[in-house]
Amino acid sequence: MLVWVVLGFIALLDGAISGNVVGMCFGTSMMFGAASLYLTQYVKSEYKGKRALEVIFTILMFSVFVFGYIATRNLILGVITSSIVVIIFAAFVASYLLPKIRKPKSYN
């Protein structure tokens, strides 16, 4: 787990030194994702603050790509941003439709 944080930090530093915004986005997103994953897997607590941190890190992980795309108009970040939007939309549609589909039909 620590490896992903270190790799993300290295990518962030490499992007900052070279001026590559895409590298900085990937590094920052990797660090936020690893922090969220660490909280999910290794911190055993039902504390609401832990859950809030997990959600905040996950949102930050995805929003880095969105802000990176807005700042640079890079094709790679645009594809990633579009994929994130489609996946979130599909998740909301599925969470709305699946209970209606699985609901048993009653015949009177």
Secondary structure, 3 states (H helix, E strand, C coil): CHHHHHHHHHHHHHHHHHCCHHHHHHHHHHHHHHHHHHHHHHCCCCCHHHHHHHHHHHHHHHHHHHHHHHHHCCHHHHHHHHHHHHHHHHHHHHHHHHHHHHCCCCCC
